[in-house]
Amino acid sequence: MFTILLGVLVFAACKKDSMYTAQQLNVSNRLRGNYHAYVDDRKMIFSVVSFTAHYLKPRAMNDEKDKLLFYAHGECYFSDYQYPIPDKGYIPCYFSYSNKADTMSFYYKGGTSDKLFMRSYKLYLQSADIFTLTDRNRILTFEKVK
């Protein structure tokens, strides 16, 4: 009996770290596909976010010493024309949401910068087709590419 109870408690403790909050699920279910942020009345694309994978449960991302860095909620490509981007013009990355899903963070995926923090933004969902990312310097409103 004690062994069963201990097993249930261990399972519940592990499961808590591997589940999404209701707010994270809502955002994850709505943000799918490719989005562009424009400048100059839609004459030029300023930034692009392409959500390429959404994980069924958050994945723990650890460093070489097995120290937890962050929980990834999926994979994406990000490009921001304010900053130079080497090679293909976009950055393969991981993304994650805060527990309340009001902040979205991006982390480098691959290469020497693997799993390093890239940037974090306040996230505002306006609809399934429009969301806004803001930081101290700017406001980027993304529209879904159809």
BELCORBEL-V31988 format. One record per pair of residues at least 24 apart in sequence whose C-alpha atoms are under 8 Angstrom apart, sorted by sequence separation. I is the first residue (numbers start at 1). J is the second residue. D is the distance in whole Angstrom. If there is no record, write none. Layout:
{{I;J;D} {I;J;D}}
//
This chain:
{{51;75;6} {52;76;5} {72;96;5} {73;97;7} {51;76;4} {52;77;7} {71;96;7} {28;54;7} {50;76;5} {51;77;7} {49;76;7} {50;77;5} {49;77;6} {50;78;7} {48;77;8} {49;78;5} {104;133;8} {48;78;6} {49;79;7} {47;78;7} {48;79;5} {47;79;5} {48;80;7} {47;80;4} {46;80;6} {47;81;6} {46;81;6} {46;82;8} {20;57;7} {19;57;6} {20;58;7} {18;57;6} {19;58;7} {18;58;6} {17;58;8} {18;59;7} {69;115;8} {63;115;8} {61;115;7} {24;97;6} {24;98;8} {27;101;7} {24;99;7} {23;99;7} {24;100;7} {23;100;6} {24;101;5} {21;99;6} {23;101;6} {20;99;8} {21;100;7} {47;140;8} {48;142;8} {31;128;7} {27;125;8} {30;128;5} {31;129;8} {38;140;8} {37;140;6} {38;141;8} {37;141;5} {38;142;8} {37;142;4} {36;142;5} {37;143;6} {35;142;6} {36;143;5} {35;143;5} {36;144;7} {35;144;4} {36;145;7} {34;144;6} {35;145;5} {33;144;7} {34;145;6} {33;145;8}}
//
